[in-house]
Amino acid sequence: MASIRQRGKKWYAEVRLKGVTRRNTLTSKKAAQEWARTIESQIDNGHLATGKHCHTFADVIDRFTKEVSPTREGGKWEKVRGKFFKKFSIAKIRLNKLSARHFADYRDERLKKVKSSSVRRELNFMSSMIGTAMRDWEWIGYNPVEKITKPESSPPRDRRVSKKEIKLIMRELNYSETCLIIQKKQQTATLFLLAIETAMRCKEMTTLSWDQVHLDKKYIQLEKTKNGDRRQVPLSTRAIELIKKFEGLHKEKMCTVSEGTASSMFYKAKTNAGLNDLNFHDSRREATSRLAQKLKVLDLAKMTGHRDIKTLVDVYYKPSAGDIADLLG
C-alpha cells in the first residue's frame, strides 16, 4: 500500500510491498500517485526485488532441488539437470531482471546441441521451478518461461528390438538359458528379457521385493509406478520362468542389481554389440507391440499402466505390417 503525503511544495511517496520499500519525492500529488502505481506493478510482476535481497535463478534451482525434488518421481534427474543449468549465465541473473528473453536465448543455444524434445523437457522443468518460486515462496511475480515458444516435441520413438539384437545383447552380458544368474550383468540380461515379456520398466523391476511377486497367482504387484498408480502385472509362463532364475539371490529383494548399474551394464553391452541406437526402455515398446497381438486394448493399457490410450498407441504400440497381416489371417 502506498503512502503519499505533502511536504511543503513537494509530495513524498513511499511504497512497501512484499518486503520491498521504495521512496521518492515528486512535484505533484498526481505524479506521486502515478509513480506509486508503477512501483507496485513492478513489484507484483517480479521486476523489483521481493525480499531482503533479490534471489538469482541459481537460488531457485538450489532450493527446489533440495526441498521439492526429493518428493517427486524423477527427482534424481532433476538434481542432475539443476546442477547442469547452473553452468549457464542464466543461473546468475537476479529474479527481478529475469525475463522471457533469457529463456529464449537458452532455448536457442541448446537447440544447436540437443534434440528439441530434450530442450522442451528442460524448459518444462525450469517452468516448474519458477512456478514454485512464484506461488509458494513469493520470490518472483510471474513465470517468464510461459512467455516463450517451446520447441515442438520430436516424433515418438518407434524402435523395436529384433531377435538377432536380443541374441547379441545376451552374448555381451554372458547370459544363456541354462546358466545360473550370479553376475550382475547376467541379472541385467534377465531383466531385459523380463521387460520384453511384461513391459515393466527397469526401475520397477530393480526395486521389486519378493513379497510383491506372486508366482502362484501369476502376477506382480507394483506399489509405485511412474504415474503414481499401483499396478498389477500379469505374468506369462515365460515371465515366471525368468523370475525363478532370481530365486536364492537375496532373501528380500528379487534382484541385487540397481537401476543405475543395470543401465550402465546394458549401455556397455549394446555399445560393444554395435547397437548404439538401442535403449533398455525400447524393451517396453517391444513388449507392448507383442502383447497387443494377444490382448484387447483396454487389457493392454491396464497391464502397461497407460491412462491415455492415445499415448499407448502413438508411442508404444509399433506393429509391423507383417504383424497386422498375421492378425488378419
N, C-alpha and C positions, 0 to 999 in steps of 0.2 A: 504494500500500500504506500503510495507516495505522500510525502508531507511537503506542503507548499505554503510558505509564509513570506510576508513582505519585510524587508529590512531597509528602511529609508526609501530611496528611489529604486532599489533593486529587489528582485524576487529570488528567494532561496528555496531550492528544491532538493529533496532527499528521497531516495528510493531504497527500501530494504525489502528484499525478496529472496527466498531460498538461500539465505546465508550470504547474499551479495549486498553490499552497500555502495551506492553511488550518490555523489553530491554535485551540485552545480549552482552557479549564480547567474541569473538572466535578467534582461531589461524589462520584461513584462510578465504578467501572470499567465497570459496565453502561451508565451514562449516556454515558460516553466512547465506548464501542463503538457504541452506537446513533447518536450524533452523527456518528461517522466514516462509518458506513454511509450515512447520509443525505447527507453531503457528497459521497461517492464517486458516489452515484446522481445527484446534481445535476450533477456534472461530466460523467458519462457521457451524460446526457440533454441536455447543452448549456445548462444553466441557470446555469452559472458560467463565467467567462472561461477559455479554454483556451490561453493564451499570455501573453506579456509584457503585452499589453493585449487587451481584448476588441474584436474587429473588428465593424464595422457591416455591414448588408446592402449599403450602398454600396461597401464594400471588396470584398465578394464580386463585385458587378457589375463593378467596375474590373478585378479580377484575371482574372475569367472572360473578359470581352470582349477583354482584352489577350493572354491566353495560350491560351485554348481556342477562342474564336470564329473566329480566322483559319484554324483547321484544319478547320472544319465547313462543310458546304454550308448556305448561308443565313447565313453569318457576318456579312455586311453588315447584314442585317435585325436580327441580334442586337445589334450595336453601336448601331444607332439606337434599338432598343427599350430597351436598357440605359440609355442616356442619358435616355430618357423616364422610366423608372422612378425615376431619381434626383430627379425633381421632386416625388415624393410623400414624405410624412412617414415611410413605412415604411422608406425608404432610410437614415434617420438612426438607426434602432433598433439597439442592440448585439445581437449574436447570442445572448448569454446571456439577453436579455429577449424575443427574438423568439418569437412564438407563433402558433398557428393563427388566433387571433382577429385578428391584424394582417392576415393574408392574406384572411380572410373579409371584413374591413372594406374592403380594397382591391377585392375582387371586387364587393361591393355598390355601391361608389362608381362603379366602371367600368361596371357594368350599366345605370346611369342614362344613359350617354352612347353606348355602342357595343354591337354585337350580342354575343350570348352566345358565338358561335364565336370572336370576337376575344378576349374575356376568357379563354376556355378556353385559347387558344393562348398568351396572355401568362402564365397561371398555369403551364402546362406548361414554359415557358422558365424561369420563376422556380424551379420544382421541379428542373429540370436543373442550374441554378447552385448551389442549396443542396445538392443531392446530391453535386456535385463537391467543394464545401467540406467536406462531411461525410466522404466516403470518401477523398479524395486529400489534403486539407490538414489535416484534423482540427481545423477551426475551430468545428464545431458537432457535437453528439452525435446529433441526429435531424433529420428533414425535416418541418417543420410544415406545408408545403404539402400533403403527403399526407394530412393530418388533416381537411382541409376538403372540402365537397361542391363539385365543379366544375359550372359551368353546362352544360346539355345542348347538344350541338352543334346548329347551325342546320340546317334541311333542306338537302340538297345543291342547289346551284345548277343550274337547268335551262335557262338562257338559250341559245337558238340564235341564229344570225346569218342574216338574210334576204338575198336577192339585192338588194333595194332598199337595205338598210343598207350592204351592201358597196359599192354604187354611190355612195352618199353619202360614205362614208369615202374612197373613191378620188378623188372630186372634191376633197375638202378637202386631200388630200395631193398634189394636182396630178399624178395618175397617169392614164395612158392606155396601152392595149395597144401603141400604136405609138411612144410616146415613149421616148427614151433615159433610162436610170436614172442621173441625175447628182446631183440634190439628195438630201440625207439623208432628206427626207420622202418622196421617191419610193422610196428604198430601204425605208423603213418600210412603205410601201404594198405593195411587192413581198413583203416578209417576211410581212405579214399574209395575203396570198393564198397564199403558200407554206405557211404554218401551216395554213390551211384544207385544203390539199391533202395534207399529210403528218402533221399532228398534232404537229409539233415545237413545243417551247417557244421563246419569244423568246430566252432566254439560249442555248439550244442552237444557234440559227441565227446569232446575232450573234458567237459565238465560233468559228465554223467557219473552218478553213483549207482552201485548195484541195486539199491532199493528203488531206483527208478525203472529198472529193467525187469519186465515181467514176461519171461520166456514162456511160461506155462499158459499165459493168456494172449501171447503173441502181440505185445505192444510195449512201447517205451513211453514213459510219462515225462514230458518236458515241462518243468515248472516255470521257467522264464525264457521266452524266445525274443527275437529281435523286435517284434511289435508289442511285446509286453504281455502277450497272452500265454496261458497254459495250453499245451497241445499233446494229444496222444498220437504217437506214430505207429501205425500197424506194421507188423514185421512179417515178411515173406519167409519161406523156408530157407532161402539163400541168406537173408539177413540174419536169421537165428544162427545159422551155421558160422557166419563171420563173427558174430558176437561171442560165441562159445570159444573162439580162439583166444579171447582175452581172459578166460577163466584161470584163476590162480596167480595172476599178475599182482593183484592188490586186494586186500580184504574189503575195502570200502569203495574205492574208485574202479570204474570199468577199465580205464587205461591209465598209464602213468606218464604219457607224453602230453605236454601242454600245447595250447593252441599255437603259441609263438614258435615252439620247437618244431611242431608238425609243419607249420607254414614254411619255416626255413629249410627243413629237410626236403619238402616237396619242391621248393624252388630250386634247390641244388640238383635234385633228381631230374626235373623236367629240363633244366638247362643242359645237363650232361647228355640227356637224350635228344637234344636238338629241338625241343618243343617249347621254344621261348614264348609263344603266344598262348600257352595253356595256363590256366589258373586252377587252383584247387576248387574254387567256387563254381567252375564250369561243370563240376560233377552234379550240382543241383539242377542245372538246366538239362543235363543228360538224363538224370533220373526222372525229372518231370515229363520229358518227352517220351520216355519209355513207359512210365506209369499211365500216361494219357491213352495208351493203346489198350489198357486194361480197366481203367476206372472212368466213371462218369465225371463230368467237370466239377460238380459240387463235392463229390467224394475226393477228388484230386485236390481241390482247394483246401478241404478240411485236413488232408494228410500233410500238405506242404505248408499250411498255415497262412495262406493268402486271403486277406479280407477283400481285396479288389480283384475280381475275375479278369478285368482288362490287363492288369499288371501280369497276372499269371499267363495269359495268352500272348501278350506282346513281348514279354521279356524272357519267360522261362519255357514256354511250350514252343519248340522249334523242330517240328517233324519234317522229314524229307518228303518229297513227292512219292517216293517209293513206300515210305511208312504209311501214308494215307491210302495209297493204292492197295496195300495189303489188307487194310481195314475194309475196303470195298469188296474184296473177294474176287 
